[in-house]
Amino acid sequence: MALLHGAHCICVVSPLFFAHRGSEGTRLLFGKVSATCWFRVELSIPPEWAGQEVHFVWESDGEGMVWRDAQPVQGLTKEGEKTSYILTSSLKEAEPHSLTLYVELACNGLFGAGKGSMIAPPDPDRRFTLSKAELVVFNRDVYELLVDLEILLDMAQLLGEENQRSFQALYAANQIVNVCDVKDPSTFPALAAVIFSQRNGESQHTIHAMGHCHIDSAWLWPYEETIRKCARSWVTVIRLMEHNPELTFACSQAQQFEWVRSWYPGLYAQIQDYVAKGQFIPVGGTWVEMDGNLPSGESMVRQFLQGQRFFQEQFGQICSEFWLPDTFGYSAQLPQLMCGCGIKRFLTQKLSWNLVNSFPHHTFFWEGIDGSQVLTHFPPGDSYGMHGRVEEMLKTVKNNKDKGRVNHSAVLFGFGDGGGGPTQNMLDRMKRMSDTDGLPRVQISTPDRFFSVLEKESSQLCTWVGELFLELHNGTYTTQAQIKKGNRECERILHDVEVLCTLAVAQGGTFQYPASQLQQLWRLLLLNQFHDVLPGSCIQLVVRDALQYYAEIRRAGSRLQEEAVQSLCGELLQLKSGRAESTLVLNTLPWERTEVISRTGTVPASEADWGETRGSSSTAGNFTPPQLPKARVCDICVLFSQEDGSITMENGLIAVCLDAMGRLTSLRLAHSERKPVTMLLKPLEITLAGGLRGSASFSLQVGESSTLTQEIILDAMCPYIRFKTQVDWKESHKFLKVEFPVQVRSTNATYEIQFGHLQRPTHWNTSWDWARFEVWAHKWMDLSEHGFGVAVLNDCKYGASAHRNVLSLSLLRAPKSPDATADIAHHQFTYAVMPHQGSFQDAGVIQCAYNLNFPLHAVPASSMQCLAWSAFSLSSPAVVLETVKQASPPGSTVVVRLYEAHGSTVVTWLQTSLPIKEAMLCDLLERPTAKGHLPLEQQGVRLSFKPFQVLSILLVLRQ
């Protein structure tokens, strides 16, 4: 046997815990789910164990951390095959024979504490068990023999009867059993060594093995527990590196490094040392492993910006590989964003989860919507948590779909998702496979070494164009609607705060750009974009934390915005104690807007409470007092009520007919069986009779116990009709959608993605088409034929589809795992329908969707009149000015980020009223590009764009 047990361990536990004696002996039951318990462990090692390898063994179904001398030294996770802490590899007389350890025990397993299944909600009644706490002598010779036999037997079984190496391995294993003398360790290794010393030929496939420990920043456990998971996993890696200097470990997510830096400074210092040695390798370049579909383009930029800056500041290097193994699909805009952040290599494996179609490549070039390309690798073993077994290595070679094009692939080994990481056993298995005839060549490698080899072999690789769509988890576009809404709102808040703060600084007063506060708020938002939080595939505890972070961003963002406006507008603002005689309007978007706004912040009783605002030019900061328009029929909204209960709404731009059920044309609200909602609770009635705004409202019963109320709003001069919706959602296993059958025929629909859009088919000709039965979109989707189309806009939804002539928007879901209460709440959201002439580009669908998501800011002001002031304008509607912020560190340089939104090659002039003395192109990390100087001309700054190109510009202000 490999372990000789001793009985010299005394475990002193709190009297709060009680012992339970069963058939297996005494076990300690302790703790509720998510609690943390501490044990003091007093050890006394017998003198007769001198010269032996001594381990402290601890087995519990909770995750543990051993502390020694006030420092974490070893993670303990039974599910992760880590149940011992090596006290000494060879006990010496001078070493302490008596010592005290502390074990911090988390009341959750490697994958949370689900009741009945892994992804079930946590079981509140579960108690955790400590089943073993012992001192043992570890027999290293026996252990090595067992590993030898495991590899030999796997070769015999898995290589197949047609392979002579299978028989050679079998005979070697049989001879070992025959000649092995358990009392003589010298008889153990000889026969196995003969097999493992027989080398491969030069053509053998090479596997680059890299230690890894994907840790979900939140999933079946809250953020707080992830901090401890990181420490438990990474301290174990450090211990392994001490005994295995060849071990490399690829580790992503700057947020997790920051957590360990803050909470475990001693461990972090050790990590920094191993980073410097090239063993502990930061990868990914992002703040967290974010969702690849739902964050906005600017949010994705900030993921890289915050991540790469952290790695540069902490380790003196940025990452050259984007590392996103577990995310639910990948936007077609990601290749451009990677390249703009110093990354041209990408690793994932999640598309192996496809429900319908097998992805045709493992190593290929991925091309985004602008033409940018990145070298991409999917580990052919279809896992980021391998254990170094023969079966996995053989699968890696057999499963590789790019044989002949490349002869190298990656294996990521170590327990993942819940943490854990590599084990000594994994390493020892792969050492025996380093260059053994009949097996692929396995070498411990690094991401850079691996991708460098692929780059040399890349001439024959294929190219995949467009998104990497995961044919699974479509429901994550909709689940946890409050998280989706919080994400969209907070993206807007931070956008507006940065614009207004930047303009306040540029005005030249005493206002200080709130760089540190904005960084903190951005990091909270980026954290919530983790790929199990924003998609909603997490437990209720995580949802609670995420909503608290959104609330913090709203509060702090509102305060920062108020301070910026106060500095920017000064004496124009009405003192809080005074009476507002006028309204100051701020437009944070870069185009002229004509909209109906509320001067009181309440629903008006008549059109006299409403005003119109027109920007005098395209702006990113526009201030003008509202004025009522002249009375023209085409400028106002008119409502007509019919005898059958229907209502017609017209504003000169569009005419809308609602039937008595509140349905627009053939509007239906349906769950997954597409059952129309027909139970009317409150009939359709006019709530605002027209003028600058007209509206009608109604209420429906949805399902067995839910209600939906809508106010359907049409504003003067507005090209779309809004559906302001409130739902009290109390359903189980239901899906709420809204459908718009339209008189449009097209084989493709268009959906907004980050910094652009793409088309997806409206038919199900192939399995690839059908697998996209629901897709994701951001602020708009559009179905157009030549000369006419219909767009659906939204303010916080992401799930969408277009089949034949039906546009569908996913509103709410009601899953039961891993959060049994998902979406059971009151919801408010708005969507809109916009019919248009011509193309969606020419009709301004993109701008209208922005307007819906970025409302004008109306603040009380004095009677003092002021002219409209525009900070930025663009000469082409094809280009969107997305971001205005201070460069880092803040000072006299402004960063503006623009993108081409129509899918066209275009030249535009960027004009600004800010005091600019110099302009230059920079990358997404805000580093000036070579030959990036831009001349300042009378028309402004001339910018050339290719389709969907993103440009960032540094504008240096005159002091």
MARSE-733776 format. One line per 3 residues: for each residue x, y, z of C-alpha. Coordinates in pm, whole numbers. Layout:
<marzas>
X Y Z  ...
</marzas>
This chain:
<marzas>
0 0 0  113 353 -72  35 513 262
132 396 610  -110 553 855  -8 681 1193
-226 781 1486  -32 1080 1610  -261 1360 1497
-468 1553 1747  -745 1765 1595  -897 2023 1828
-1231 2153 1702  -1476 2411 1824  -1742 2281 2061
-1999 2419 1819  -1942 2110 1610  -2067 1769 1707
-1952 1416 1631  -2158 1157 1451  -2056 793 1486
-2161 561 1203  -2046 239 1046  -1741 414 902
-1623 547 1234  -1637 898 1374  -1712 1186 1143
-1749 1554 1222  -2057 1726 1086  -2037 2103 1069
-2146 2424 906  -2429 2548 687  -2387 2614 315
-2155 2910 246  -2031 2921 606  -1660 2907 691
-1522 2697 976  -1175 2695 1131  -992 2398 1284
-678 2405 1495  -469 2095 1426  -190 1997 1665
60 1753 1514  323 1533 1678  549 1333 1442
706 1017 1590  1089 1022 1606  1104 680 1437
976 839 1114  1314 1006 1060  1422 1015 696
1068 947 573  823 1157 369  548 1271 605
209 1402 494  -82 1555 681  -398 1397 533
-732 1576 551  -1048 1453 382  -1366 1655 385
-1648 1728 142  -1584 2096 203  -1296 2286 44
-1007 2351 279  -697 2566 312  -402 2480 535
-245 2776 714  101 2757 869  276 3045 1043
-11 3277 944  33 3202 574  -173 2984 338
34 2686 230  -192 2423 71  -540 2386 -74
-737 2074 20  -1023 1956 -198  -1130 1594 -200
-1309 1634 -534  -991 1786 -674  -775 1493 -559
-588 1711 -311  -616 1559 34  -269 1601 179
-10 1859 276  355 1753 254  513 1833 589
858 1708 486  1000 1508 197  1260 1350 431
1217 1409 803  1536 1545 957  1629 1560 1324
1653 1940 1309  1303 1979 1170  1018 2044 1415
839 1726 1518  551 1910 1684  362 2192 1519
23 2357 1492  -167 2403 1168  -497 2576 1103
-744 2452 845  -994 2698 701  -1287 2498 571
-1550 2635 333  -1893 2478 354  -1919 2414 -18
-1777 2156 -251  -1571 2213 -563  -1897 2281 -749
-2105 2449 -483  -2370 2270 -282  -2658 2193 -517
-2944 1981 -390  -2973 1666 -597  -2758 1778 -890
-2461 2002 -951  -2654 2293 -1106  -2950 2272 -869
-2998 2559 -622  -2790 2525 -302  -2930 2295 -35
-2981 2511 278  -3007 2205 502  -2684 2041 393
-2413 1985 651  -2052 1908 568  -1840 1620 687
-1482 1587 806  -1399 1219 762  -1022 1202 806
-745 1400 977  -422 1194 1005  -46 1195 989
95 941 742  422 822 595  404 843 218
570 554 30  703 728 -280  834 406 -438
493 240 -427  332 552 -566  570 559 -865
504 190 -931  129 250 -937  167 533 -1187
384 309 -1408  121 37 -1403  -159 285 -1477
14 414 -1790  106 66 -1911  -245 -70 -1862
-401 231 -2036  -166 178 -2332  -259 -189 -2344
-630 -114 -2339  -648 201 -2555  -394 147 -2833
-593 -144 -2971  -517 -505 -3057  -382 -411 -3400
-104 -209 -3238  201 -405 -3120  275 -144 -2856
-50 -246 -2689  85 -597 -2636  430 -475 -2534
272 -259 -2264  51 -545 -2149  342 -790 -2124
553 -534 -1937  276 -479 -1684  231 -852 -1641
604 -904 -1583  609 -627 -1324  338 -806 -1130
533 -1132 -1156  876 -1007 -1048  780 -728 -810
899 -783 -453  699 -549 -230  983 -551 23
1245 -452 -236  1176 -117 -409  1468 -177 -645
1253 -432 -830  979 -178 -908  1079 48 -1198
1306 -152 -1429  1057 -311 -1672  844 3 -1704
1155 208 -1776  1226 -8 -2080  889 84 -2234
909 451 -2148  1263 483 -2285  1165 368 -2635
1132 692 -2833  899 827 -3098  976 910 -3459
1016 1268 -3580  666 1277 -3735  488 1208 -3407
227 1463 -3302  342 1694 -3021  108 1789 -2740
186 2107 -2549  66 2048 -2193  -1 2351 -1977
-125 2353 -1621  -450 2539 -1585  -722 2605 -1333
-1021 2778 -1482  -1205 2933 -1188  -1549 3078 -1252
-1545 3418 -1085  -1899 3337 -972  -2133 3055 -1064
-2260 2803 -809  -2092 3010 -538  -2071 3387 -472
-1783 3622 -552  -1662 3603 -192  -1601 3229 -218
-1412 3271 -545  -1149 3473 -361  -1080 3171 -140
-1096 2932 -436  -823 3133 -606  -604 3123 -298
-659 2750 -239  -585 2664 -601  -291 2894 -659
-106 2816 -337  -128 2450 -438  27 2539 -773
311 2719 -595  378 2407 -384  385 2195 -701
629 2436 -867  863 2404 -571  890 2030 -638
849 2044 -1019  1048 2334 -1168  933 2234 -1517
564 2298 -1433  396 2586 -1615  59 2727 -1520
-155 2953 -1742  -376 3181 -1533  -628 3437 -1659
-854 3708 -1513  -687 4016 -1370  -970 4049 -1118
-867 3722 -956  -504 3835 -934  -627 4158 -773
-834 3963 -520  -533 3753 -417  -312 4063 -408
-555 4233 -168  -646 3938 55  -334 3716 43
-30 3944 0  219 3676 106  90 3431 -152
79 3707 -413  447 3784 -356  528 3419 -428
317 3432 -744  509 3738 -861  834 3546 -818
708 3256 -1030  572 3494 -1293  923 3636 -1320
1057 3281 -1361  816 3218 -1649  625 2939 -1475
315 3119 -1348  190 3274 -1672  -76 3548 -1689
-295 3501 -1997  -615 3643 -2140  -552 4014 -2105
-902 4088 -1971  -1039 4187 -1632  -1250 3871 -1618
-1336 3596 -1864  -1638 3791 -1977  -1938 3681 -2175
-1849 3697 -2544  -2184 3822 -2673  -2371 4059 -2443
-2123 4329 -2327  -2114 4641 -2542  -1820 4713 -2767
-1688 4972 -2524  -1723 4729 -2234  -1517 4474 -2424
-1250 4738 -2486  -1244 4814 -2114  -1211 4444 -2032
-884 4446 -2227  -779 4793 -2115  -820 4717 -1745
-675 4368 -1777  -371 4451 -1987  -285 4755 -1774
-305 4544 -1460  -70 4280 -1600  169 4549 -1723
174 4728 -1388  201 4415 -1175  421 4189 -1386
585 4414 -1643  415 4242 -1937  93 4232 -2131
-75 3914 -2251  -34 3799 -2610  -313 3538 -2596
-685 3593 -2544  -799 3313 -2314  -1173 3245 -2297
-1228 2869 -2271  -1572 2859 -2108  -1779 3140 -2262
-2110 3092 -2444  -2012 3208 -2793  -1789 3476 -2938
-1880 3799 -3116  -1758 3856 -3471  -1611 4188 -3353
-1369 4025 -3109  -1082 3970 -3357  -1055 4345 -3420
-1069 4424 -3048  -802 4164 -2973  -569 4303 -3238
-625 4655 -3108  -511 4542 -2763  -188 4370 -2865
-334 4019 -2901  -336 3804 -3214  -384 3460 -3056
-704 3310 -2918  -778 2992 -2721  -1114 2844 -2631
-1290 2506 -2641  -1654 2588 -2570  -1780 2526 -2923
-1722 2156 -2861  -2048 2188 -2664  -2245 2263 -2982
-2588 2102 -2965  -2631 2035 -3338  -2321 2087 -3551
-1963 1983 -3492  -1730 2277 -3550  -1500 2185 -3841
-1164 2307 -3708  -937 2298 -3406  -663 2528 -3540
-759 2805 -3781  -761 3176 -3850  -1067 3359 -3721
-1171 3665 -3920  -1395 3937 -3777  -1643 4167 -3948
-1376 4423 -4031  -1131 4168 -4176  -903 4139 -3872
-765 3790 -3817  -637 3605 -3511  -476 3262 -3487
-723 3042 -3298  -688 2705 -3128  -950 2478 -2975
-775 2202 -2772  -888 1887 -2960  -944 1701 -2636
-1250 1925 -2593  -1168 2016 -2235  -980 2275 -2033
-954 2041 -1733  -768 1728 -1839  -596 1494 -1596
-293 1386 -1801  -425 1040 -1885  -333 826 -2184
-694 832 -2304  -694 1213 -2317  -371 1230 -2515
-491 976 -2769  -823 1162 -2804  -635 1486 -2862
-460 1336 -3164  -755 1137 -3300  -1006 1420 -3260
-787 1684 -3424  -969 1810 -3734  -666 1983 -3883
-438 1685 -3928  -183 1748 -4198  -208 2124 -4158
-48 2140 -3812  123 1877 -3599  90 2046 -3260
-201 2088 -3020  -264 2195 -2663  -374 2012 -2350
-482 2212 -2047  -454 1993 -1736  -588 2056 -1391
-922 2062 -1215  -1125 2361 -1330  -1452 2555 -1304
-1458 2519 -928  -1082 2551 -903  -831 2296 -785
-577 2302 -1065  -301 2049 -1148  -191 1764 -926
135 1578 -884  -31 1268 -1023  -114 1448 -1348
244 1564 -1386  386 1221 -1317  161 1061 -1577
273 1305 -1845  643 1265 -1757  609 903 -1864
454 1012 -2193  710 1277 -2278  856 1072 -2564
725 715 -2551  686 515 -2871  320 462 -2959
196 771 -2779  193 1134 -2890  490 1331 -2767
386 1526 -2454  588 1822 -2337  525 2077 -2065
496 2400 -2257  377 2760 -2245  110 2945 -2443
377 3152 -2619  587 2849 -2711  280 2667 -2840
139 2951 -3051  484 3035 -3185  507 2681 -3328
156 2712 -3476  249 3040 -3640  539 2870 -3817
302 2597 -3945  10 2827 -4030  43 2851 -4410
-210 2573 -4473  -467 2673 -4210  -829 2746 -4299
-1013 3070 -4216  -1348 3099 -4039  -1532 3426 -4108
-1786 3575 -3870  -1913 3488 -3525  -1832 3173 -3333
-2188 3085 -3236  -2246 2837 -2953  -2544 2616 -3031
-2639 2584 -2666  -2737 2809 -2376  -2955 3036 -2593
-3168 3100 -2285  -2880 3292 -2129  -2967 3583 -2360
-3280 3636 -2148  -3246 3482 -1800  -3202 3716 -1502
-3354 4015 -1679  -3264 4251 -1395  -2896 4175 -1451
-2935 4242 -1824  -3109 4572 -1749  -2848 4669 -1492
-2571 4601 -1741  -2726 4815 -2017  -2813 5098 -1778
-2469 5106 -1618  -2294 5099 -1956  -2498 5408 -2042
-2430 5576 -1707  -2053 5533 -1732  -2059 5655 -2092
-2243 5971 -1995  -2032 6037 -1687  -1711 6010 -1888
-1839 6244 -2159  -1956 6509 -1913  -1649 6483 -1688
-1417 6510 -1988  -1593 6822 -2113  -1586 6972 -1764
-1209 6921 -1748  -1161 7060 -2099  -1343 7377 -1997
-1033 7469 -1800  -1177 7516 -1452  -1090 7346 -1125
-1284 7028 -1193  -1074 6714 -1143  -1140 6409 -1357
-1258 6130 -1121  -1021 5868 -1261  -997 5643 -957
-1373 5645 -896  -1443 5566 -1260  -1192 5284 -1257
-1362 5135 -952  -1706 5160 -1114  -1585 5018 -1444
-1426 4725 -1263  -1753 4649 -1085  -1937 4654 -1418
-1671 4440 -1585  -1685 4190 -1299  -2059 4151 -1348
-1994 4074 -1716  -1834 3744 -1616  -1970 3464 -1831
-2191 3309 -1561  -2320 3640 -1420  -2434 3858 -1709
-2582 3552 -1888  -2772 3466 -1569  -2644 3108 -1528
-2566 3159 -1158  -2721 3105 -816  -2935 3356 -631
-2649 3470 -404  -2457 3585 -710  -2760 3769 -849
-2795 3953 -520  -2430 4064 -530  -2456 4169 -895
-2765 4383 -835  -2592 4551 -540  -2297 4638 -765
-2531 4788 -1024  -2697 4994 -752  -2355 5120 -642
-2271 5221 -999  -2604 5403 -1032  -2556 5595 -706
-2195 5690 -765  -2254 5760 -1134  -2542 5994 -1056
-2326 6186 -810  -2034 6216 -1052  -2265 6328 -1330
-2420 6595 -1110  -2076 6726 -1014  -1965 6738 -1377
-2277 6921 -1490  -2244 7169 -1207  -1885 7243 -1311
-1968 7249 -1679  -2275 7471 -1665  -2201 7682 -1362
-2433 7977 -1324  -2681 7839 -1577  -2806 7583 -1327
-3090 7672 -1095  -2997 7660 -728  -3174 7379 -549
-3349 7626 -323  -3472 7839 -612  -3744 7798 -869
-3647 7664 -1210  -3766 7895 -1487  -3617 7698 -1772
-3466 7363 -1857  -3111 7283 -1961  -3083 6987 -2197
-2768 6776 -2235  -2720 6541 -2526  -2437 6290 -2485
-2472 6147 -2836  -2291 6285 -3144  -2588 6387 -3358
-2876 6630 -3362  -3188 6509 -3184  -3550 6621 -3188
-3741 6464 -2903  -4025 6521 -2661  -3898 6559 -2306
-4057 6605 -1966  -3971 6929 -1789  -4113 6806 -1459
-4007 6447 -1461  -4370 6337 -1428  -4631 6231 -1680
-4786 6553 -1814  -5154 6629 -1803  -5136 6821 -2129
-4895 6911 -2403  -4813 7237 -2227  -4589 7039 -1993
-4384 6915 -2283  -4121 7075 -2496  -3914 6997 -2799
-3538 7015 -2812  -3333 7044 -3128  -2957 7037 -3130
-2813 7300 -3360  -2547 7056 -3472  -2435 6700 -3407
-2313 6703 -3050  -2163 6511 -2768  -2261 6780 -2524
-2552 6998 -2628  -2723 7255 -2409  -3032 7441 -2522
-3355 7562 -2362  -3658 7378 -2498  -3910 7558 -2714
-4259 7447 -2815  -4287 7378 -3189  -4521 7561 -3414
-4860 7393 -3439  -4838 7174 -3748  -5032 6851 -3790
-4720 6663 -3893  -4541 6773 -3573  -4796 6641 -3326
-4949 6309 -3230  -5319 6241 -3293  -5521 5951 -3146
-5855 5815 -3267  -6071 5568 -3074  -6297 5338 -3277
-6630 5177 -3185  -6476 4830 -3176  -6232 4939 -2906
-5935 4981 -3138  -5718 5292 -3137  -5531 5462 -3419
-5224 5673 -3349  -5063 5906 -3604  -4784 6160 -3592
-4723 6239 -3959  -4433 5994 -3975  -4602 5669 -3884
-4959 5549 -3829  -5033 5273 -3581  -5345 5067 -3526
-5401 4881 -3199  -5686 4636 -3161  -5893 4611 -2844
-5639 4368 -2698  -5357 4616 -2744  -5203 4419 -3028
-5004 4600 -3294  -5106 4436 -3623  -5061 4075 -3515
-4863 4132 -3199  -4858 3826 -2978  -4700 3751 -2642
-4598 3386 -2619  -4401 3132 -2418  -4213 2834 -2561
-4529 2663 -2693  -4625 2988 -2863  -4957 3017 -2683
-5105 3364 -2753  -5194 3578 -2453  -5564 3661 -2474
-5692 3721 -2118  -5765 4093 -2094  -5756 4243 -1743
-5787 4610 -1833  -5914 4712 -2178  -5723 4937 -2410
-5785 5304 -2335  -5635 5638 -2427  -5418 5774 -2148
-5274 6081 -2326  -5497 6232 -2589  -5225 6363 -2818
-5032 6676 -2895  -4664 6626 -2839  -4733 6280 -2698
-5013 6031 -2728  -5047 5704 -2546  -5281 5415 -2477
-5257 5146 -2212  -5396 4803 -2128  -5328 4505 -1901
-5318 4131 -1970  -5292 3818 -1762  -4991 3614 -1864
-4979 3250 -1767  -5147 3145 -1445  -5051 3428 -1212
-4852 3696 -1396  -4971 4029 -1529  -4843 4253 -1806
-4924 4623 -1843  -4819 4826 -2142  -4829 5194 -2223
-4796 5232 -2598  -4646 5573 -2671  -4616 5779 -2987
-4431 6110 -2973  -4441 6394 -3218  -4158 6378 -3472
-4061 6027 -3355  -4026 5756 -3623  -4097 5466 -3387
-4368 5361 -3144  -4263 5262 -2792  -4401 4986 -2574
-4332 5080 -2213  -4386 4750 -2036  -4432 4636 -1677
-4457 4268 -1589  -4521 4103 -1254  -4361 3770 -1341
-4449 3468 -1125  -4415 3180 -1369  -4221 2854 -1368
-4059 2705 -1677  -4215 2966 -1905  -4073 3197 -2171
-4226 3534 -2257  -4165 3669 -2605  -4316 3937 -2826
-4354 3872 -3198  -4402 4109 -3488  -4522 3953 -3814
-4433 4209 -4082  -4496 4241 -4455  -4131 4214 -4545
-3956 3935 -4734  -3583 3881 -4694  -3356 3580 -4657
-3150 3761 -4393  -3216 3979 -4091  -2965 4225 -3947
-2866 4242 -3579  -2654 4496 -3395  -2337 4361 -3234
-2043 4540 -3075  -1932 4833 -3296  -2129 4708 -3594
-2385 4458 -3714  -2412 4125 -3893  -2671 3932 -4088
-2819 3596 -4000  -3057 3386 -4213  -3433 3397 -4166
-3470 3043 -4301  -3374 2700 -4167  -3223 2548 -4482
-2937 2377 -4301  -2864 2248 -3955  -2638 2551 -3905
-2934 2780 -3979  -3175 2591 -3754  -2929 2590 -3466
-2962 2971 -3464  -3333 2949 -3377  -3261 3222 -3124
-2965 3458 -3146  -2835 3757 -2959  -2850 4124 -3050
-2786 4451 -2875  -3000 4761 -2922  -3174 4675 -3252
-3264 4417 -3513  -3398 4482 -3862  -3572 4299 -4144
-3561 4482 -4476  -3632 4427 -4842  -3535 4677 -5109
-3688 5014 -5023  -3865 4920 -4699  -3806 4752 -4365
-3904 4720 -4001  -3670 4749 -3703  -3727 4642 -3342
-3540 4848 -3082  -3497 4773 -2711  -3347 4927 -2398
-3227 4615 -2210  -3299 4292 -2399  -3061 4062 -2586
-3243 3748 -2709  -3389 3782 -3059  -3486 3590 -3370
-3623 3639 -3718  -3790 3345 -3890  -3949 3409 -4227
-4131 3739 -4177  -4165 3726 -3795  -3939 3935 -3575
-3924 3813 -3216  -3779 3966 -2901  -3726 3753 -2588
-3851 3930 -2277  -3845 3699 -1972  -3773 3340 -1874
-3851 3130 -1569  -3587 2856 -1527  -3544 2681 -1193
-3170 2601 -1193  -2932 2708 -1062  -3154 2989 -923
-3502 2868 -834  -3624 3228 -815  -3478 3351 -1146
-3676 3649 -1278  -3962 3607 -1028  -3997 3980 -977
-4141 4303 -1110  -3984 4409 -1440  -3985 4732 -1638
-3850 4763 -1989  -3918 4930 -2321  -3905 4811 -2678
-4006 4992 -2994  -4107 4922 -3353  -3977 5138 -3636
-4101 5098 -3994  -3880 5278 -4241  -3830 5362 -4605
-3504 5263 -4770  -3222 5083 -4589  -3192 5078 -4211
-2868 5274 -4249  -3029 5559 -4442  -3338 5557 -4221
-3131 5618 -3907  -3223 5296 -3723  -2880 5292 -3557
-2919 5647 -3427  -3276 5584 -3309  -3165 5280 -3111
-2897 5491 -2943  -3156 5761 -2867  -3381 5506 -2698
-3093 5386 -2481  -2935 5727 -2409  -3214 5968 -2310
-3154 6340 -2306  -3065 6488 -1968  -3300 6767 -1863
-3195 6967 -1556  -3351 7277 -1398  -3189 7603 -1502
-3225 7975 -1445  -3400 8200 -1692  -3065 8296 -1843
-3066 8206 -2211  -2771 8036 -2380  -2684 7930 -2730
-2658 7565 -2817  -2302 7444 -2776  -2159 7142 -2950
-1841 6971 -2831  -1810 6722 -3119  -1970 6664 -3455
-1914 6430 -3750  -1975 6493 -4118  -2089 6136 -4194
-2385 5953 -4036  -2200 5626 -4102  -1955 5698 -3820
-2055 5685 -3453  -1859 5865 -3184  -1890 5601 -2913
-1664 5720 -2633  -1519 6042 -2495  -1292 6002 -2193
-970 6119 -2037  -657 5925 -2124  -484 5744 -1841
-330 5890 -1638  -575 6183 -1659  -437 6516 -1765
-447 6716 -2085  -525 6432 -2326  -872 6317 -2432
-946 5979 -2589  -1226 5958 -2845  -1333 5626 -2993
-1529 5604 -3318  -1648 5322 -3541  -1794 5283 -3888
-2150 5156 -3834  -2296 5114 -4184  -2052 4860 -4326
-1898 5105 -4572  -1569 5264 -4667  -1605 5628 -4571
-1414 5947 -4496  -1549 6177 -4226  -1443 6495 -4056
-1434 6504 -3678  -1497 6858 -3559  -1462 6976 -3202
-1491 7303 -3013  -1239 7183 -2755  -899 7358 -2754
-701 7089 -2939  -336 7134 -3020  -249 6784 -3141
-428 6469 -3262  -289 6119 -3315  -417 5767 -3365
-372 5518 -3082  -456 5154 -3023  -725 5037 -2783
-472 5041 -2499  -428 5413 -2572  -73 5373 -2701
11 5605 -2994  53 5417 -3320  349 5454 -3553
290 5733 -3805  -39 5806 -3635  -13 6186 -3638
-330 6352 -3770  -311 6707 -3909  -553 6964 -3768
-735 7127 -4060  -1006 7390 -4091  -1273 7123 -4137
-1141 6934 -3833  -959 6601 -3827  -990 6387 -4140
-1057 6021 -4065  -1073 5729 -4308  -1269 5417 -4216
-1304 5072 -4363  -1627 4880 -4291  -1683 4839 -3916
-1339 4974 -3834  -1284 5105 -3482  -1051 5402 -3441
-923 5556 -3120  -771 5905 -3121  -569 6098 -2866
-658 6468 -2857  -404 6678 -2669  -560 6991 -2518
-398 7331 -2500  -333 7425 -2140
</marzas>
